[in-house]
Amino acid sequence: MNKDIYPKMIKNLPEIDIALDGVRGWLMQDDTISAVFFELEPIGKIPDHSHCTQWGMVLQGKMKLTIDGKTKTYTNGDHYLIPEGIIHSAEFITKCYVIDFFADPNRYKKKKEK
């Protein structure tokens, strides 16, 4: 069951600027961290990458995360921590709703208004 779970107050946040088809996100940020409310289609694998510390939780859906060479499947209510600089990738198996917190207020930029 994958219906849109984000209320209007989340959808009224600024969207992130991201160049991946099938990925949308709404951004909250302050001077020290940022949070993104992601909506991800089953787009397959996001390649290996690394960045600041990331903590996230799957609200709905099924995804695989490979963190430092170890792969695990995550689903509703599961959470994860990716330490700064650790190589990781993700694979979205079903439509997913995920909240990710980043230890960097500038991990994502706001989408420019058209």
C-alpha positions as YAML, in Angstrom:
chain: A
units: angstrom
residues:
- id: 1
  name: MET
  ca: [0.00, 0.00, 0.00]
- id: 2
  name: ASN
  ca: [1.83, 3.09, -1.21]
- id: 3
  name: LYS
  ca: [-0.37, 6.12, -0.92]
- id: 4
  name: ASP
  ca: [1.08, 9.58, -0.42]
- id: 5
  name: ILE
  ca: [1.64, 9.81, 3.32]
- id: 6
  name: TYR
  ca: [2.99, 13.35, 3.67]
- id: 7
  name: PRO
  ca: [0.54, 15.99, 4.86]
- id: 8
  name: LYS
  ca: [0.28, 19.46, 3.35]
- id: 9
  name: MET
  ca: [2.60, 20.97, 5.98]
- id: 10
  name: ILE
  ca: [5.42, 18.72, 4.66]
- id: 11
  name: LYS
  ca: [4.51, 19.28, 0.99]
- id: 12
  name: ASN
  ca: [4.61, 23.06, 1.66]
- id: 13
  name: LEU
  ca: [8.32, 22.82, 2.55]
- id: 14
  name: PRO
  ca: [10.79, 23.73, -0.22]
- id: 15
  name: GLU
  ca: [11.54, 20.89, -2.64]
- id: 16
  name: ILE
  ca: [15.13, 19.77, -3.02]
- id: 17
  name: ASP
  ca: [17.06, 20.25, -6.22]
- id: 18
  name: ILE
  ca: [17.89, 16.69, -7.31]
- id: 19
  name: ALA
  ca: [18.67, 15.37, -10.79]
- id: 20
  name: LEU
  ca: [17.33, 11.84, -10.31]
- id: 21
  name: ASP
  ca: [14.11, 10.88, -12.06]
- id: 22
  name: GLY
  ca: [11.62, 9.36, -9.65]
- id: 23
  name: VAL
  ca: [13.01, 11.12, -6.56]
- id: 24
  name: ARG
  ca: [11.36, 14.03, -4.78]
- id: 25
  name: GLY
  ca: [12.14, 15.50, -1.40]
- id: 26
  name: TRP
  ca: [11.02, 18.31, 0.86]
- id: 27
  name: LEU
  ca: [13.70, 20.11, 2.85]
- id: 28
  name: MET
  ca: [13.93, 21.32, 6.45]
- id: 29
  name: GLN
  ca: [17.22, 22.86, 7.54]
- id: 30
  name: ASP
  ca: [18.82, 24.95, 10.23]
- id: 31
  name: ASP
  ca: [22.39, 26.07, 10.88]
- id: 32
  name: THR
  ca: [23.70, 22.59, 11.75]
- id: 33
  name: ILE
  ca: [21.59, 19.86, 10.09]
- id: 34
  name: SER
  ca: [19.09, 19.25, 7.34]
- id: 35
  name: ALA
  ca: [16.22, 16.81, 7.02]
- id: 36
  name: VAL
  ca: [14.64, 15.59, 3.80]
- id: 37
  name: PHE
  ca: [11.25, 13.94, 3.52]
- id: 38
  name: PHE
  ca: [11.86, 11.70, 0.49]
- id: 39
  name: GLU
  ca: [9.37, 10.15, -1.91]
- id: 40
  name: LEU
  ca: [11.20, 7.60, -4.08]
- id: 41
  name: GLU
  ca: [9.85, 5.53, -6.94]
- id: 42
  name: PRO
  ca: [11.30, 2.02, -7.39]
- id: 43
  name: ILE
  ca: [14.15, 3.47, -9.48]
- id: 44
  name: GLY
  ca: [16.70, 0.76, -8.80]
- id: 45
  name: LYS
  ca: [20.19, 1.42, -7.47]
- id: 46
  name: ILE
  ca: [21.82, 4.67, -6.42]
- id: 47
  name: PRO
  ca: [25.58, 4.21, -6.98]
- id: 48
  name: ASP
  ca: [28.24, 4.11, -4.27]
- id: 49
  name: HIS
  ca: [28.93, 7.48, -2.68]
- id: 50
  name: SER
  ca: [29.84, 9.08, 0.64]
- id: 51
  name: HIS
  ca: [29.11, 12.32, 2.48]
- id: 52
  name: CYS
  ca: [28.36, 13.62, 5.98]
- id: 53
  name: THR
  ca: [26.73, 11.49, 8.69]
- id: 54
  name: GLN
  ca: [23.20, 10.42, 7.73]
- id: 55
  name: TRP
  ca: [20.46, 8.94, 9.91]
- id: 56
  name: GLY
  ca: [17.24, 7.81, 8.31]
- id: 57
  name: MET
  ca: [14.01, 5.90, 8.78]
- id: 58
  name: VAL
  ca: [11.80, 4.12, 6.26]
- id: 59
  name: LEU
  ca: [8.24, 5.26, 6.82]
- id: 60
  name: GLN
  ca: [6.79, 3.08, 4.08]
- id: 61
  name: GLY
  ca: [8.23, 0.83, 1.38]
- id: 62
  name: LYS
  ca: [11.12, -1.55, 0.88]
- id: 63
  name: MET
  ca: [14.73, -0.66, 0.11]
- id: 64
  name: LYS
  ca: [18.20, -2.15, 0.37]
- id: 65
  name: LEU
  ca: [21.14, -0.24, 1.77]
- id: 66
  name: THR
  ca: [24.74, -1.28, 1.40]
- id: 67
  name: ILE
  ca: [26.78, 0.44, 4.10]
- id: 68
  name: ASP
  ca: [30.52, -0.20, 4.22]
- id: 69
  name: GLY
  ca: [30.10, -3.37, 2.15]
- id: 70
  name: LYS
  ca: [27.22, -4.86, 4.18]
- id: 71
  name: THR
  ca: [23.77, -5.06, 2.54]
- id: 72
  name: LYS
  ca: [20.53, -5.12, 4.51]
- id: 73
  name: THR
  ca: [16.86, -4.77, 3.52]
- id: 74
  name: TYR
  ca: [14.89, -2.02, 5.27]
- id: 75
  name: THR
  ca: [11.13, -1.62, 5.46]
- id: 76
  name: ASN
  ca: [8.44, 0.21, 7.46]
- id: 77
  name: GLY
  ca: [9.88, 1.55, 10.74]
- id: 78
  name: ASP
  ca: [13.47, 0.42, 10.15]
- id: 79
  name: HIS
  ca: [16.20, 3.00, 10.69]
- id: 80
  name: TYR
  ca: [19.89, 3.26, 9.82]
- id: 81
  name: LEU
  ca: [23.00, 5.29, 10.53]
- id: 82
  name: ILE
  ca: [25.66, 5.98, 7.93]
- id: 83
  name: PRO
  ca: [28.79, 7.52, 9.50]
- id: 84
  name: GLU
  ca: [30.57, 10.39, 7.78]
- id: 85
  name: GLY
  ca: [32.76, 9.32, 4.86]
- id: 86
  name: ILE
  ca: [31.50, 5.70, 4.72]
- id: 87
  name: ILE
  ca: [30.82, 4.38, 1.21]
- id: 88
  name: HIS
  ca: [27.18, 3.39, 0.75]
- id: 89
  name: SER
  ca: [24.53, 2.80, -1.92]
- id: 90
  name: ALA
  ca: [20.78, 2.26, -1.97]
- id: 91
  name: GLU
  ca: [18.33, 0.25, -4.04]
- id: 92
  name: PHE
  ca: [14.64, 1.14, -4.00]
- id: 93
  name: ILE
  ca: [12.59, -2.01, -4.52]
- id: 94
  name: THR
  ca: [9.13, -0.46, -4.03]
- id: 95
  name: LYS
  ca: [7.92, 3.11, -3.76]
- id: 96
  name: CYS
  ca: [9.44, 4.44, -0.55]
- id: 97
  name: TYR
  ca: [8.80, 7.27, 1.86]
- id: 98
  name: VAL
  ca: [11.96, 7.94, 3.87]
- id: 99
  name: ILE
  ca: [13.07, 10.67, 6.25]
- id: 100
  name: ASP
  ca: [16.81, 11.34, 6.22]
- id: 101
  name: PHE
  ca: [18.71, 13.66, 8.56]
- id: 102
  name: PHE
  ca: [22.13, 14.91, 7.45]
- id: 103
  name: ALA
  ca: [24.87, 16.41, 9.67]
- id: 104
  name: ASP
  ca: [25.27, 19.18, 7.09]
- id: 105
  name: PRO
  ca: [22.79, 22.01, 6.63]
- id: 106
  name: ASN
  ca: [23.77, 22.26, 2.96]
- id: 107
  name: ARG
  ca: [23.59, 18.59, 1.91]
- id: 108
  name: TYR
  ca: [20.76, 19.52, -0.47]
- id: 109
  name: LYS
  ca: [19.81, 22.83, -2.00]
- id: 110
  name: LYS
  ca: [16.30, 24.16, -2.48]
- id: 111
  name: LYS
  ca: [14.86, 23.79, -5.98]
- id: 112
  name: LYS
  ca: [14.79, 27.12, -7.75]
- id: 113
  name: GLU
  ca: [11.34, 28.56, -8.41]
- id: 114
  name: LYS
  ca: [10.32, 28.48, -12.06]
...
